[in-house]
């Protein structure tokens, strides 16, 4: 017997956190994303194919947005650490090293700006 969309929606609300925690507890190096959670819900037959298809598009968009945010955060943190290192540890006499660090930090900020959206 096939699961209805209404039952799929109820199961999604009930089992989403359980599946998410199971994926987190599995360990490994795989990232727990909305798409993986929805796919797991489909594999365990908590939701039907049409409900899965309806959720998949928004889940992909949200996962991409989260990935951009993670990348932006890591770029800004790394450039801040490098800037701190440049200011504190590189002597002022080392102008060539300072210029190279500055160009590198500028490139990081430009990449972060490109993915800011």
N, CA, C and O atoms as CSV, one atom per row, in Angstrom:
chain,resi,resn,atom,element,x,y,z
A,1,UNK,N,N,0.842,-1.181,0.000
A,1,UNK,CA,C,0.000,0.000,0.000
A,1,UNK,C,C,0.885,1.241,0.000
A,1,UNK,O,O,1.848,1.331,0.761
A,2,UNK,N,N,0.554,2.169,-0.840
A,2,UNK,CA,C,1.338,3.391,-0.978
A,2,UNK,C,C,0.956,4.403,0.100
A,2,UNK,O,O,-0.192,4.463,0.540
A,3,UNK,N,N,1.925,5.178,0.505
A,3,UNK,CA,C,1.709,6.202,1.523
A,3,UNK,C,C,1.151,7.451,0.854
A,3,UNK,O,O,1.613,7.843,-0.218
A,4,UNK,N,N,0.165,8.071,1.479
A,4,UNK,CA,C,-0.426,9.290,0.922
A,4,UNK,C,C,0.492,10.483,1.212
A,4,UNK,O,O,1.415,10.403,2.021
A,5,UNK,N,N,0.205,11.580,0.526
A,5,UNK,CA,C,0.992,12.799,0.750
A,5,UNK,C,C,0.783,13.337,2.160
A,5,UNK,O,O,1.715,13.846,2.782
A,6,UNK,N,N,-0.433,13.225,2.657
A,6,UNK,CA,C,-0.718,13.698,4.011
A,6,UNK,C,C,0.050,12.873,5.040
A,6,UNK,O,O,0.631,13.423,5.976
A,7,UNK,N,N,0.050,11.564,4.865
A,7,UNK,CA,C,0.804,10.688,5.766
A,7,UNK,C,C,2.307,10.944,5.625
A,7,UNK,O,O,3.043,10.899,6.610
A,8,UNK,N,N,2.752,11.209,4.408
A,8,UNK,CA,C,4.168,11.530,4.178
A,8,UNK,C,C,4.558,12.798,4.919
A,8,UNK,O,O,5.636,12.877,5.508
A,9,UNK,N,N,3.679,13.783,4.885
A,9,UNK,CA,C,3.961,15.041,5.584
A,9,UNK,C,C,4.034,14.822,7.093
A,9,UNK,O,O,4.905,15.379,7.761
A,10,UNK,N,N,3.136,14.026,7.621
A,10,UNK,CA,C,3.163,13.722,9.050
A,10,UNK,C,C,4.422,12.946,9.423
A,10,UNK,O,O,5.065,13.234,10.432
A,11,UNK,N,N,4.764,11.961,8.600
A,11,UNK,CA,C,5.976,11.174,8.860
A,11,UNK,C,C,7.228,12.033,8.764
A,11,UNK,O,O,8.179,11.848,9.524
A,12,UNK,N,N,7.221,12.969,7.828
A,12,UNK,CA,C,8.353,13.881,7.685
A,12,UNK,C,C,8.545,14.676,8.971
A,12,UNK,O,O,9.663,14.799,9.471
A,13,UNK,N,N,7.460,15.209,9.498
A,13,UNK,CA,C,7.546,15.984,10.733
A,13,UNK,C,C,7.966,15.112,11.917
A,13,UNK,O,O,8.725,15.555,12.780
A,14,UNK,N,N,7.476,13.877,11.956
A,14,UNK,CA,C,7.770,12.992,13.082
A,14,UNK,C,C,9.193,12.435,13.069
A,14,UNK,O,O,9.850,12.367,14.108
A,15,UNK,N,N,9.657,12.042,11.895
A,15,UNK,CA,C,10.899,11.278,11.815
A,15,UNK,C,C,12.105,12.075,11.325
A,15,UNK,O,O,13.206,11.529,11.252
A,16,UNK,N,N,11.929,13.331,10.993
A,16,UNK,CA,C,13.035,14.135,10.459
A,16,UNK,C,C,14.200,14.189,11.448
A,16,UNK,O,O,15.338,13.903,11.076
A,17,UNK,N,N,13.933,14.545,12.681
A,17,UNK,CA,C,15.000,14.668,13.689
A,17,UNK,C,C,15.631,13.315,13.991
A,17,UNK,O,O,16.842,13.223,14.193
A,18,UNK,N,N,14.814,12.267,14.022
A,18,UNK,CA,C,15.343,10.919,14.281
A,18,UNK,C,C,16.331,10.505,13.197
A,18,UNK,O,O,17.422,10.020,13.496
A,19,UNK,N,N,15.951,10.698,11.949
A,19,UNK,CA,C,16.833,10.349,10.825
A,19,UNK,C,C,18.077,11.225,10.851
A,19,UNK,O,O,19.180,10.739,10.602
A,20,UNK,N,N,17.916,12.494,11.143
A,20,UNK,CA,C,19.057,13.416,11.210
A,20,UNK,C,C,20.038,12.956,12.282
A,20,UNK,O,O,21.245,12.922,12.040
A,21,UNK,N,N,19.540,12.606,13.455
A,21,UNK,CA,C,20.415,12.134,14.532
A,21,UNK,C,C,21.085,10.812,14.175
A,21,UNK,O,O,22.244,10.594,14.527
A,22,UNK,N,N,20.371,9.928,13.480
A,22,UNK,CA,C,20.973,8.660,13.049
A,22,UNK,C,C,22.127,8.902,12.080
A,22,UNK,O,O,23.173,8.258,12.177
A,23,UNK,N,N,21.933,9.831,11.147
A,23,UNK,CA,C,23.000,10.148,10.190
A,23,UNK,C,C,24.195,10.787,10.891
A,23,UNK,O,O,25.341,10.522,10.529
A,24,UNK,N,N,23.938,11.619,11.883
A,24,UNK,CA,C,25.030,12.239,12.635
A,24,UNK,C,C,25.799,11.184,13.418
A,24,UNK,O,O,27.029,11.213,13.473
A,25,UNK,N,N,25.068,10.253,14.023
A,25,UNK,CA,C,25.701,9.219,14.846
A,25,UNK,C,C,26.435,8.166,14.037
A,25,UNK,O,O,27.256,7.432,14.586
A,26,UNK,N,N,26.156,8.074,12.738
A,26,UNK,CA,C,26.863,7.112,11.896
A,26,UNK,C,C,28.346,7.446,11.809
A,26,UNK,O,O,29.175,6.574,11.551
A,27,UNK,N,N,28.663,8.689,12.022
A,27,UNK,CA,C,30.057,9.105,11.975
A,27,UNK,C,C,30.547,9.201,10.546
A,27,UNK,O,O,29.771,9.407,9.613
A,28,UNK,N,N,31.838,9.048,10.399
A,28,UNK,CA,C,32.415,9.181,9.076
A,28,UNK,C,C,32.614,10.630,8.708
A,28,UNK,O,O,32.488,11.527,9.542
A,29,UNK,N,N,32.925,10.844,7.452
A,29,UNK,CA,C,33.223,12.192,7.000
A,29,UNK,C,C,32.136,12.755,6.097
A,29,UNK,O,O,32.360,13.743,5.397
A,30,UNK,N,N,30.971,12.140,6.106
A,30,UNK,CA,C,29.891,12.640,5.268
A,30,UNK,C,C,29.116,13.718,6.004
A,30,UNK,O,O,28.835,13.608,7.197
A,31,UNK,N,N,28.782,14.749,5.271
A,31,UNK,CA,C,28.032,15.861,5.840
A,31,UNK,C,C,26.544,15.514,5.841
A,31,UNK,O,O,26.028,14.959,4.871
A,32,UNK,N,N,25.870,15.840,6.920
A,32,UNK,CA,C,24.434,15.598,7.018
A,32,UNK,C,C,23.719,16.785,6.389
A,32,UNK,O,O,23.744,17.896,6.919
A,33,UNK,N,N,23.085,16.534,5.256
A,33,UNK,CA,C,22.376,17.583,4.531
A,33,UNK,C,C,20.891,17.255,4.481
A,33,UNK,O,O,20.471,16.140,4.789
A,34,UNK,N,N,20.117,18.242,4.090
A,34,UNK,CA,C,18.679,18.025,3.965
A,34,UNK,C,C,18.369,16.970,2.899
A,34,UNK,O,O,17.448,16.170,3.062
A,35,UNK,N,N,19.133,16.973,1.823
A,35,UNK,CA,C,18.911,16.014,0.748
A,35,UNK,C,C,19.158,14.592,1.241
A,35,UNK,O,O,18.381,13.686,0.940
A,36,UNK,N,N,20.231,14.397,1.993
A,36,UNK,CA,C,20.507,13.055,2.530
A,36,UNK,C,C,19.413,12.609,3.486
A,36,UNK,O,O,19.042,11.435,3.495
A,37,UNK,N,N,18.891,13.530,4.291
A,37,UNK,CA,C,17.825,13.189,5.233
A,37,UNK,C,C,16.558,12.798,4.470
A,37,UNK,O,O,15.908,11.807,4.804
A,38,UNK,N,N,16.213,13.574,3.451
A,38,UNK,CA,C,15.017,13.276,2.662
A,38,UNK,C,C,15.169,11.951,1.931
A,38,UNK,O,O,14.225,11.163,1.864
A,39,UNK,N,N,16.365,11.700,1.377
A,39,UNK,CA,C,16.607,10.422,0.701
A,39,UNK,C,C,16.481,9.246,1.666
A,39,UNK,O,O,15.930,8.205,1.311
A,40,UNK,N,N,16.987,9.412,2.875
A,40,UNK,CA,C,16.894,8.362,3.884
A,40,UNK,C,C,15.436,8.128,4.291
A,40,UNK,O,O,15.023,6.988,4.506
A,41,UNK,N,N,14.663,9.204,4.396
A,41,UNK,CA,C,13.238,9.060,4.690
A,41,UNK,C,C,12.529,8.270,3.591
A,41,UNK,O,O,11.649,7.458,3.875
A,42,UNK,N,N,12.912,8.506,2.345
A,42,UNK,CA,C,12.332,7.770,1.228
A,42,UNK,C,C,12.770,6.309,1.259
A,42,UNK,O,O,11.959,5.412,1.027
A,43,UNK,N,N,14.053,6.066,1.545
A,43,UNK,CA,C,14.555,4.693,1.595
A,43,UNK,C,C,13.866,3.869,2.679
A,43,UNK,O,O,13.611,2.678,2.496
A,44,UNK,N,N,13.570,4.498,3.789
A,44,UNK,CA,C,12.909,3.791,4.892
A,44,UNK,C,C,11.389,3.831,4.766
A,44,UNK,O,O,10.672,3.395,5.667
A,45,UNK,N,N,10.906,4.353,3.646
A,45,UNK,CA,C,9.490,4.381,3.289
A,45,UNK,C,C,8.627,5.153,4.280
A,45,UNK,O,O,7.493,4.767,4.562
A,46,UNK,N,N,9.174,6.250,4.808
A,46,UNK,CA,C,8.373,7.148,5.618
A,46,UNK,C,C,7.624,8.145,4.748
A,46,UNK,O,O,6.574,8.651,5.143
A,47,UNK,N,N,8.161,8.430,3.558
A,47,UNK,CA,C,7.514,9.349,2.624
A,47,UNK,C,C,7.402,8.681,1.259
A,47,UNK,O,O,8.123,7.728,0.964
A,48,UNK,N,N,6.491,9.188,0.426
A,48,UNK,CA,C,6.337,8.626,-0.909
A,48,UNK,C,C,7.184,9.399,-1.926
A,48,UNK,O,O,7.789,10.421,-1.600
A,49,UNK,N,N,7.212,8.897,-3.149
A,49,UNK,CA,C,8.071,9.496,-4.182
A,49,UNK,C,C,7.626,10.907,-4.574
A,49,UNK,O,O,8.467,11.779,-4.795
A,50,UNK,N,N,6.334,11.135,-4.660
A,50,UNK,CA,C,5.883,12.468,-5.074
A,50,UNK,C,C,6.204,13.516,-4.009
A,50,UNK,O,O,6.583,14.639,-4.341
A,51,UNK,N,N,6.057,13.159,-2.739
A,51,UNK,CA,C,6.400,14.094,-1.661
A,51,UNK,C,C,7.909,14.342,-1.636
A,51,UNK,O,O,8.358,15.463,-1.396
A,52,UNK,N,N,8.683,13.290,-1.885
A,52,UNK,CA,C,10.142,13.410,-1.977
A,52,UNK,C,C,10.525,14.370,-3.097
A,52,UNK,O,O,11.389,15.229,-2.925
A,53,UNK,N,N,9.879,14.216,-4.234
A,53,UNK,CA,C,10.172,15.077,-5.387
A,53,UNK,C,C,9.839,16.538,-5.077
A,53,UNK,O,O,10.572,17.440,-5.483
A,54,UNK,N,N,8.743,16.774,-4.363
A,54,UNK,CA,C,8.352,18.142,-4.011
A,54,UNK,C,C,9.352,18.784,-3.044
A,54,UNK,O,O,9.636,19.977,-3.149
A,55,UNK,N,N,9.880,18.003,-2.113
A,55,UNK,CA,C,10.819,18.545,-1.129
A,55,UNK,C,C,12.236,18.695,-1.658
A,55,UNK,O,O,13.002,19.530,-1.176
A,56,UNK,N,N,12.579,17.891,-2.645
A,56,UNK,CA,C,13.972,17.805,-3.100
A,56,UNK,C,C,14.501,19.134,-3.626
A,56,UNK,O,O,15.629,19.511,-3.307
A,57,UNK,N,N,13.735,19.835,-4.404
A,57,UNK,CA,C,14.201,21.101,-5.002
A,57,UNK,C,C,14.548,22.138,-3.926
A,57,UNK,O,O,15.610,22.758,-3.982
A,58,UNK,N,N,13.661,22.321,-2.959
A,58,UNK,CA,C,13.938,23.298,-1.906
A,58,UNK,C,C,15.097,22.847,-1.022
A,58,UNK,O,O,15.876,23.670,-0.540
A,59,UNK,N,N,15.207,21.532,-0.814
A,59,UNK,CA,C,16.309,21.019,0.004
A,59,UNK,C,C,17.651,21.272,-0.671
A,59,UNK,O,O,18.622,21.633,-0.006
A,60,UNK,N,N,17.712,21.085,-1.975
A,60,UNK,CA,C,18.955,21.336,-2.712
A,60,UNK,C,C,19.335,22.810,-2.622
A,60,UNK,O,O,20.501,23.136,-2.402
A,61,UNK,N,N,18.366,23.696,-2.790
A,61,UNK,CA,C,18.634,25.137,-2.715
A,61,UNK,C,C,19.130,25.523,-1.326
A,61,UNK,O,O,20.092,26.281,-1.203
A,62,UNK,N,N,18.484,25.013,-0.283
A,62,UNK,CA,C,18.898,25.329,1.083
A,62,UNK,C,C,20.282,24.758,1.400
A,62,UNK,O,O,21.079,25.402,2.082
A,63,UNK,N,N,20.566,23.556,0.908
A,63,UNK,CA,C,21.887,22.962,1.140
A,63,UNK,C,C,22.988,23.756,0.446
A,63,UNK,O,O,24.072,23.935,1.002
A,64,UNK,N,N,22.714,24.229,-0.760
A,64,UNK,CA,C,23.701,25.056,-1.459
A,64,UNK,C,C,23.937,26.366,-0.721
A,64,UNK,O,O,25.071,26.835,-0.623
A,65,UNK,N,N,22.864,26.955,-0.202
A,65,UNK,CA,C,22.992,28.197,0.551
A,65,UNK,C,C,23.820,27.969,1.816
A,65,UNK,O,O,24.671,28.790,2.158
A,66,UNK,N,N,23.573,26.864,2.506
A,66,UNK,CA,C,24.354,26.533,3.707
A,66,UNK,C,C,25.825,26.298,3.372
A,66,UNK,O,O,26.714,26.704,4.119
A,67,UNK,N,N,26.069,25.640,2.246
A,67,UNK,CA,C,27.449,25.379,1.841
A,67,UNK,C,C,28.180,26.677,1.510
A,67,UNK,O,O,29.351,26.831,1.857
A,68,UNK,N,N,27.508,27.604,0.850
A,68,UNK,CA,C,28.113,28.907,0.569
A,68,UNK,C,C,28.423,29.646,1.855
A,68,UNK,O,O,29.479,30.266,1.984
A,69,UNK,N,N,27.503,29.581,2.807
A,69,UNK,CA,C,27.714,30.250,4.087
A,69,UNK,C,C,28.918,29.646,4.822
A,69,UNK,O,O,29.733,30.376,5.387
A,70,UNK,N,N,29.025,28.321,4.810
A,70,UNK,CA,C,30.163,27.658,5.452
A,70,UNK,C,C,31.479,28.055,4.789
A,70,UNK,O,O,32.472,28.319,5.467
A,71,UNK,N,N,31.476,28.093,3.460
A,71,UNK,CA,C,32.690,28.462,2.740
A,71,UNK,C,C,33.061,29.914,3.014
A,71,UNK,O,O,34.232,30.226,3.230
A,72,UNK,N,N,32.086,30.788,3.005
A,72,UNK,CA,C,32.329,32.204,3.280
A,72,UNK,C,C,32.884,32.396,4.682
A,72,UNK,O,O,33.825,33.164,4.883
A,73,UNK,N,N,32.313,31.710,5.633
A,73,UNK,CA,C,32.791,31.816,7.017
A,73,UNK,C,C,34.228,31.339,7.144
A,73,UNK,O,O,35.045,31.986,7.798
A,74,UNK,N,N,34.537,30.212,6.525
A,74,UNK,CA,C,35.903,29.696,6.629
A,74,UNK,C,C,36.902,30.607,5.923
A,74,UNK,O,O,38.025,30.776,6.399
A,75,UNK,N,N,36.506,31.195,4.790
A,75,UNK,CA,C,37.393,32.136,4.103
A,75,UNK,C,C,37.661,33.370,4.958
A,75,UNK,O,O,38.799,33.829,5.043
A,76,UNK,N,N,36.642,33.897,5.579
A,76,UNK,CA,C,36.822,35.089,6.393
A,76,UNK,C,C,37.633,34.799,7.656
A,76,UNK,O,O,38.432,35.633,8.082
A,77,UNK,N,N,37.436,33.643,8.247
A,77,UNK,CA,C,38.223,33.276,9.428
A,77,UNK,C,C,39.692,33.091,9.043
A,77,UNK,O,O,40.586,33.575,9.738
A,78,UNK,N,N,39.934,32.393,7.942
A,78,UNK,CA,C,41.328,32.172,7.538
A,78,UNK,C,C,42.023,33.480,7.171
A,78,UNK,O,O,43.194,33.673,7.498
A,79,UNK,N,N,41.314,34.372,6.499
A,79,UNK,CA,C,41.943,35.652,6.155
A,79,UNK,C,C,42.175,36.496,7.402
A,79,UNK,O,O,43.157,37.236,7.466
A,80,UNK,N,N,41.303,36.402,8.383
A,80,UNK,CA,C,41.507,37.148,9.630
A,80,UNK,C,C,42.720,36.624,10.395
A,80,UNK,O,O,43.492,37.401,10.958
A,81,UNK,N,N,42.879,35.316,10.408
A,81,UNK,CA,C,44.049,34.726,11.072
A,81,UNK,C,C,45.330,35.145,10.358
A,81,UNK,O,O,46.320,35.495,11.001
A,82,UNK,N,N,45.307,35.110,9.032
A,82,UNK,CA,C,46.485,35.541,8.273
A,82,UNK,C,C,46.781,37.021,8.482
A,82,UNK,O,O,47.941,37.417,8.588
A,83,UNK,N,N,45.745,37.825,8.539
A,83,UNK,CA,C,45.947,39.246,8.781
A,83,UNK,C,C,46.542,39.481,10.167
A,83,UNK,O,O,47.445,40.304,10.321
A,84,UNK,N,N,46.052,38.777,11.161
A,84,UNK,CA,C,46.618,38.874,12.503
A,84,UNK,C,C,48.092,38.458,12.492
A,84,UNK,O,O,48.935,39.125,13.093
A,85,UNK,N,N,48.396,37.357,11.807
A,85,UNK,CA,C,49.772,36.881,11.700
A,85,UNK,C,C,50.647,37.925,11.022
A,85,UNK,O,O,51.778,38.166,11.443
A,86,UNK,N,N,50.121,38.541,9.974
A,86,UNK,CA,C,50.867,39.571,9.247
A,86,UNK,C,C,51.161,40.776,10.142
A,86,UNK,O,O,52.279,41.290,10.146
A,87,UNK,N,N,50.183,41.213,10.879
A,87,UNK,CA,C,50.352,42.405,11.711
A,87,UNK,C,C,51.282,42.137,12.891
A,87,UNK,O,O,52.128,42.971,13.215
A,88,UNK,N,N,51.134,40.986,13.533
A,88,UNK,CA,C,51.856,40.724,14.773
A,88,UNK,C,C,53.253,40.160,14.548
A,88,UNK,O,O,54.199,40.593,15.206
A,89,UNK,N,N,53.402,39.217,13.646
A,89,UNK,CA,C,54.640,38.454,13.582
A,89,UNK,C,C,55.600,38.823,12.460
A,89,UNK,O,O,56.791,38.529,12.560
A,90,UNK,N,N,55.125,39.451,11.410
A,90,UNK,CA,C,56.019,39.791,10.308
A,90,UNK,C,C,56.582,41.187,10.570
A,90,UNK,O,O,55.825,42.149,10.698
A,91,UNK,N,N,57.897,41.297,10.648
A,91,UNK,CA,C,58.491,42.610,10.931
A,91,UNK,C,C,58.228,43.598,9.792
A,91,UNK,O,O,57.998,43.215,8.645
A,92,UNK,N,N,58.269,44.865,10.147
A,92,UNK,CA,C,58.005,45.903,9.151
A,92,UNK,C,C,59.101,45.990,8.100
A,92,UNK,O,O,58.869,46.509,7.008
A,93,UNK,N,N,60.292,45.489,8.413
A,93,UNK,CA,C,61.392,45.520,7.441
A,93,UNK,C,C,61.133,44.574,6.270
A,93,UNK,O,O,61.644,44.797,5.172
A,94,UNK,N,N,60.360,43.539,6.489
A,94,UNK,CA,C,60.089,42.534,5.454
A,94,UNK,C,C,58.961,43.012,4.539
A,94,UNK,O,O,57.852,42.478,4.576
A,95,UNK,N,N,59.250,44.004,3.734
A,95,UNK,CA,C,58.203,44.582,2.890
A,95,UNK,C,C,57.731,43.599,1.819
A,95,UNK,O,O,56.542,43.558,1.504
A,96,UNK,N,N,58.641,42.812,1.260
A,96,UNK,CA,C,58.251,41.860,0.225
A,96,UNK,C,C,57.284,40.824,0.792
A,96,UNK,O,O,56.283,40.496,0.155
A,97,UNK,N,N,57.577,40.314,1.973
A,97,UNK,CA,C,56.703,39.341,2.618
A,97,UNK,C,C,55.362,39.969,2.954
A,97,UNK,O,O,54.317,39.338,2.795
A,98,UNK,N,N,55.393,41.209,3.420
A,98,UNK,CA,C,54.148,41.905,3.743
A,98,UNK,C,C,53.294,42.115,2.493
A,98,UNK,O,O,52.071,41.978,2.543
A,99,UNK,N,N,53.929,42.444,1.388
A,99,UNK,CA,C,53.194,42.647,0.132
A,99,UNK,C,C,52.571,41.329,-0.322
A,99,UNK,O,O,51.416,41.301,-0.748
A,100,UNK,N,N,53.334,40.236,-0.231
A,100,UNK,CA,C,52.792,38.938,-0.629
A,100,UNK,C,C,51.605,38.531,0.250
A,100,UNK,O,O,50.580,38.069,-0.250
A,101,UNK,N,N,51.756,38.706,1.547
A,101,UNK,CA,C,50.651,38.407,2.456
A,101,UNK,C,C,49.441,39.276,2.128
A,101,UNK,O,O,48.311,38.789,2.114
A,102,UNK,N,N,49.671,40.529,1.871
A,102,UNK,CA,C,48.570,41.449,1.566
A,102,UNK,C,C,47.841,41.042,0.293
A,102,UNK,O,O,46.612,41.073,0.245
A,103,UNK,N,N,48.583,40.665,-0.727
A,103,UNK,CA,C,47.962,40.219,-1.978
A,103,UNK,C,C,47.152,38.944,-1.745
A,103,UNK,O,O,46.044,38.801,-2.263
A,104,UNK,N,N,47.708,38.028,-0.970
A,104,UNK,CA,C,47.020,36.782,-0.669
A,104,UNK,C,C,45.726,37.047,0.105
A,104,UNK,O,O,44.687,36.467,-0.211
A,105,UNK,N,N,45.781,37.904,1.100
A,105,UNK,CA,C,44.592,38.241,1.887
A,105,UNK,C,C,43.562,38.955,1.013
A,105,UNK,O,O,42.363,38.708,1.140
A,106,UNK,N,N,44.018,39.829,0.138
A,106,UNK,CA,C,43.115,40.512,-0.786
A,106,UNK,C,C,42.408,39.499,-1.695
A,106,UNK,O,O,41.209,39.626,-1.948
A,107,UNK,N,N,43.133,38.511,-2.179
A,107,UNK,CA,C,42.518,37.468,-3.015
A,107,UNK,C,C,41.453,36.700,-2.239
A,107,UNK,O,O,40.390,36.395,-2.781
A,108,UNK,N,N,41.725,36.389,-0.986
A,108,UNK,CA,C,40.743,35.683,-0.163
A,108,UNK,C,C,39.493,36.537,0.008
A,108,UNK,O,O,38.377,36.035,-0.121
A,109,UNK,N,N,39.671,37.821,0.296
A,109,UNK,CA,C,38.519,38.712,0.449
A,109,UNK,C,C,37.738,38.840,-0.865
A,109,UNK,O,O,36.509,38.914,-0.840
A,110,UNK,N,N,38.417,38.867,-1.993
A,110,UNK,CA,C,37.721,38.949,-3.275
A,110,UNK,C,C,36.905,37.687,-3.547
A,110,UNK,O,O,35.774,37.766,-4.027
A,111,UNK,N,N,37.473,36.537,-3.244
A,111,UNK,CA,C,36.737,35.280,-3.416
A,111,UNK,C,C,35.529,35.252,-2.490
A,111,UNK,O,O,34.440,34.847,-2.896
A,112,UNK,N,N,35.719,35.679,-1.252
A,112,UNK,CA,C,34.598,35.732,-0.303
A,112,UNK,C,C,33.520,36.696,-0.806
A,112,UNK,O,O,32.329,36.412,-0.672
A,113,UNK,N,N,33.915,37.807,-1.370
A,113,UNK,CA,C,32.963,38.777,-1.890
A,113,UNK,C,C,32.175,38.188,-3.074
A,113,UNK,O,O,30.978,38.436,-3.214
A,114,UNK,N,N,32.855,37.412,-3.915
A,114,UNK,CA,C,32.184,36.799,-5.062
A,114,UNK,C,C,31.097,35.835,-4.607
A,114,UNK,O,O,30.050,35.742,-5.249
A,115,UNK,N,N,31.324,35.122,-3.522
A,115,UNK,CA,C,30.356,34.120,-3.049
A,115,UNK,C,C,29.443,34.663,-1.958
A,115,UNK,O,O,28.733,33.901,-1.302
A,116,UNK,N,N,29.461,35.951,-1.767
A,116,UNK,CA,C,28.692,36.578,-0.681
A,116,UNK,C,C,27.194,36.380,-0.848
A,116,UNK,O,O,26.496,36.178,0.146
A,117,UNK,N,N,26.698,36.428,-2.015
A,117,UNK,CA,C,25.282,36.372,-2.331
A,117,UNK,C,C,24.560,35.550,-1.340
A,117,UNK,O,O,23.345,35.385,-1.442
